Amino acid sequence: MPKVGDRAPKFSVPSDSGSKVSLEDFKGSKLVLFFFPKADTPG
């Protein structure tokens, strides 16, 4: 688990348009990540 002050781990996820988005795509920019459950799933 990352701790406060650690660099974010490298990862990529599918976007809502289906393309792949990587954390590296935003290097040097401020970024807020928001994760939410897929529709019709518990959580």
C-alpha positions in Angstrom: 0.0 0.0 0.0 1.3 3.5 -0.8 1.9 5.8 2.1 1.3 9.5 2.2 4.0 11.2 0.3 4.9 8.2 -1.9 4.9 8.5 -5.6 1.9 7.0 -7.3 2.6 3.6 -8.8 2.6 3.3 -12.6 -0.7 2.0 -13.9 -3.1 2.2 -16.8 -6.9 1.8 -17.0 -9.6 1.8 -19.7 -11.3 5.2 -20.2 -15.0 5.6 -20.6 -14.4 5.8 -24.3 -12.6 2.5 -24.4 -9.1 3.7 -24.9 -6.3 3.0 -22.4 -5.2 5.9 -20.2 -1.9 5.8 -18.3 -0.7 7.8 -15.4 2.3 8.6 -17.5 0.0 10.5 -19.9 -0.4 13.2 -17.3 3.2 13.5 -16.1 3.9 17.1 -14.9 0.2 17.9 -14.5 -1.9 18.0 -11.4 -4.4 15.2 -11.5 -7.4 14.0 -9.4 -8.4 10.4 -9.7 -12.0 9.4 -9.1 -12.9 5.7 -9.1 -16.4 4.5 -9.0 -18.1 1.1 -9.3 -19.4 0.0 -12.7 -23.2 0.4 -13.2 -25.3 -2.3 -11.7 -22.6 -3.7 -9.4 -22.6 -3.7 -5.6 -20.3 -1.1 -4.0 
